[in-house]
């Protein structure tokens, strides 16, 4: 068979790949074992017939992937847990493998009385080749490089292969399928990010994303949005119907999908009278499921003496005002909170549908104020977090704001930790925008290329579910800020432009979000627009005076609010 025949067997997905990718494939060894899809063995550019025994095929795959020689005892345990003579069975299987692996002048299947291995020096294993190059290509590869890796996938790892009554091998196979499935999803996500936004290639990649991860809401939403932007309304309508039907058939609530599809339709122009998602009954301006953060109720703080009631109420008001300025957590208004003073925390939270309740107690200790604060779960009564804060009570006018600022910072940090941990326990297909945002933060602050890519995927998913969520744009901007220093030089200018663009989108979504101004300040600093950067960062600090990270300025890292140094936290 000629080389065109080999290409047909090896890489059927190569159609449309770059010339460099095809040349690279043509330079591979003449003998191959293909595991990324149905098992295939190629020798001298011809596909060999496989033995009918599924156990022989499984043994070939296991040995091909093994990084070192495998003992016969381990292979017997792996494949013949109930056989009368497993070593004899193993010898028979190895005899069937030799014609598949050995070349006319090369012995690749090497076995002695103790160990078995396959010499892969002159044998290409597609899964091993992909695993070796995936990290570098995902980090700094060109679209052509990414398409070359994509062409290696003909399906799932060892697609269609099952072996009865071999639980240890089944566990190994499940692990390999998960590993390469994750690599494939990362590759497709990276490709959808670097390809032109409305190109046919990107639409094809998004369709493959949906095929590989059929319950990834973000992939379905981005595909529909891209089709709508291309004015492919009939295809978009078909995709919407198919997606909703799929989720309903699996018992997954499609409400968030319907709302996201409706938002995508409203965001693009379409012919008059044409409505793609009216039949979904998605509420306009209201989502049936939560896409933003939780709600907190701050109960009026108690005072140890009647003389301190005014100061306790002042601290409560300042806390409510400070949390409202954060714009990331919903908070019950001051008047409502004070009207619930006589209620128990659980009863008050039930009346206003709050997920968290904060309460506190103010007392004097000589010349100092002491405030004890609790953050509780109103349903169970469990305390999530408790702390004590102190401040000089000599100046009764400045003390409440200082205490409130520190308490707001503590409540904000603790709630975000709780929400992140809850998101980590949520099935990926069930993530809402708020949970996806927190998973993005968790990966973003690990400061590696791989985690940066994961963060971008979660932020992009959150934006797809809620395009008005400004914090997601700010997080996405920061990932591009990091890429400016993590990626190769040829990609840095593009990352600077994307950092600036996504920061601008965050400001469009919410001009009063301190995180969006902070993202814009970083992006302007990358663009060497230092005056604009300082102005944006100062605005972020003004909006969120308790921001616990320093103002980033060229050559300077200053604390945002020196007044907080006078208010000491007691541990």
Rosetta blueprint (number, residue, H / E / L):
1 X L
2 X L
3 X H
4 X H
5 X H
6 X H
7 X H
8 X H
9 X H
10 X H
11 X L
12 X H
13 X H
14 X H
15 X L
16 X L
17 X L
18 X L
19 X H
20 X H
21 X H
22 X H
23 X H
24 X H
25 X H
26 X H
27 X L
28 X L
29 X L
30 X L
31 X L
32 X E
33 X E
34 X E
35 X L
36 X E
37 X E
38 X L
39 X L
40 X E
41 X E
42 X E
43 X E
44 X L
45 X L
46 X E
47 X E
48 X L
49 X L
50 X L
51 X L
52 X L
53 X L
54 X H
55 X H
56 X H
57 X H
58 X H
59 X H
60 X H
61 X H
62 X H
63 X H
64 X H
65 X H
66 X L
67 X L
68 X L
69 X L
70 X E
71 X E
72 X H
73 X H
74 X H
75 X H
76 X H
77 X H
78 X H
79 X H
80 X L
81 X L
82 X L
83 X L
84 X L
85 X L
86 X H
87 X H
88 X H
89 X H
90 X H
91 X H
92 X H
93 X H
94 X H
95 X H
96 X H
97 X H
98 X H
99 X H
100 X H
101 X H
102 X L
103 X E
104 X L
105 X L
106 X E
107 X L
108 X L
109 X E
110 X E
111 X E
112 X L
113 X L
114 X L
115 X E
116 X E
117 X E
118 X E
119 X L
120 X L
121 X L
122 X L
123 X L
124 X E
125 X E
126 X H
127 X H
128 X H
129 X H
130 X H
131 X H
132 X H
133 X H
134 X H
135 X H
136 X H
137 X H
138 X H
139 X H
140 X H
141 X L
142 X L
143 X H
144 X H
145 X H
146 X H
147 X H
148 X H
149 X H
150 X H
151 X H
152 X H
153 X L
154 X L
155 X L
156 X L
157 X E
158 X L
159 X L
160 X L
161 X L
162 X L
163 X L
164 X L
165 X L
166 X L
167 X H
168 X H
169 X H
170 X H
171 X H
172 X H
173 X H
174 X H
175 X H
176 X H
177 X H
178 X H
179 X H
180 X H
181 X H
182 X H
183 X H
184 X H
185 X H
186 X H
187 X H
188 X H
189 X H
190 X H
191 X H
192 X H
193 X H
194 X H
195 X L
196 X L
197 X L
198 X L
199 X L
200 X H
201 X H
202 X H
203 X H
204 X H
205 X H
206 X H
207 X H
208 X H
209 X H
210 X H
211 X H
212 X H
213 X L
214 X L
215 X L
216 X L
217 X H
218 X H
219 X H
220 X H
221 X H
222 X H
223 X H
224 X H
225 X H
226 X H
227 X H
228 X H
229 X H
230 X L
231 X L
232 X L
233 X H
234 X H
235 X H
236 X H
237 X H
238 X H
239 X H
240 X H
241 X H
242 X H
243 X H
244 X H
245 X H
246 X H
247 X H
248 X H
249 X H
250 X L
251 X L
252 X L
253 X L
254 X L
255 X H
256 X H
257 X H
258 X H
259 X H
260 X H
261 X H
262 X H
263 X H
264 X H
265 X H
266 X H
267 X L
268 X L
269 X L
270 X L
271 X L
272 X L
273 X L
274 X L
275 X L
276 X L
277 X L
278 X H
279 X H
280 X H
281 X L
282 X L
283 X L
284 X L
285 X L
286 X L
287 X L
288 X L
289 X L
290 X L
291 X L
292 X L
293 X L
294 X L
295 X E
296 X E
297 X E
298 X E
299 X L
300 X L
301 X L
302 X E
303 X E
304 X L
305 X L
306 X H
307 X H
308 X H
309 X H
310 X H
311 X H
312 X H
313 X H
314 X H
315 X H
316 X H
317 X H
318 X H
319 X H
320 X H
321 X H
322 X H
323 X H
324 X H
325 X H
326 X H
327 X L
328 X L
329 X L
330 X E
331 X E
332 X L
333 X L
334 X H
335 X H
336 X H
337 X H
338 X H
339 X H
340 X L
341 X L
342 X L
343 X L
344 X L
345 X H
346 X H
347 X H
348 X H
349 X H
350 X H
351 X H
352 X H
353 X L
354 X L
355 X L
356 X E
357 X E
358 X E
359 X E
360 X E
361 X E
362 X E
363 X E
364 X E
365 X E
366 X L
367 X L
368 X E
369 X E
370 X E
371 X E
372 X E
373 X E
374 X E
375 X E
376 X E
377 X L
378 X L
379 X L
380 X L
381 X L
382 X L
383 X E
384 X E
385 X E
386 X E
387 X E
388 X E
389 X E
390 X E
391 X E
392 X E
393 X L
394 X L
395 X L
396 X H
397 X H
398 X H
399 X H
400 X H
401 X H
402 X H
403 X H
404 X H
405 X H
406 X H
407 X H
408 X H
409 X H
410 X H
411 X H
412 X H
413 X H
414 X H
415 X H
416 X H
417 X H
418 X H
419 X H
420 X H
421 X H
422 X H
423 X H
424 X H
425 X L
426 X L
427 X L
428 X H
429 X H
430 X H
431 X L
432 X L
433 X H
434 X H
435 X H
436 X H
437 X H
438 X H
439 X H
440 X H
441 X H
442 X H
443 X H
444 X H
445 X L
446 X L
447 X L
448 X L
449 X H
450 X H
451 X H
452 X H
453 X H
454 X H
455 X H
456 X H
457 X H
458 X H
459 X H
460 X H
461 X H
462 X H
463 X H
464 X H
465 X H
466 X L
467 X L
468 X L
469 X L
470 X H
471 X H
472 X H
473 X H
474 X H
475 X H
476 X H
477 X H
478 X H
479 X H
480 X H
481 X H
482 X H
483 X H
484 X H
485 X H
486 X H
487 X L
488 X L
489 X H
490 X H
491 X H
492 X H
493 X H
494 X H
495 X H
496 X H
497 X H
498 X H
499 X H
500 X H
501 X H
502 X H
503 X H
504 X H
505 X H
506 X H
507 X H
508 X H
509 X H
510 X L
511 X L
512 X L
513 X L
514 X H
515 X H
516 X H
517 X H
518 X H
519 X H
520 X H
521 X H
522 X H
523 X H
524 X H
525 X H
526 X H
527 X L
528 X L
529 X L
530 X H
531 X H
532 X H
533 X H
534 X H
535 X H
536 X H
537 X H
538 X H
539 X H
540 X H
541 X H
542 X H
543 X H
544 X L
545 X L
546 X L
547 X L
548 X L
549 X L
550 X L
551 X E
552 X E
553 X E
554 X L
555 X L
556 X E
557 X E
558 X E
559 X L
560 X L
561 X L
562 X H
563 X H
564 X H
565 X H
566 X H
567 X L
568 X L
569 X E
570 X E
571 X L
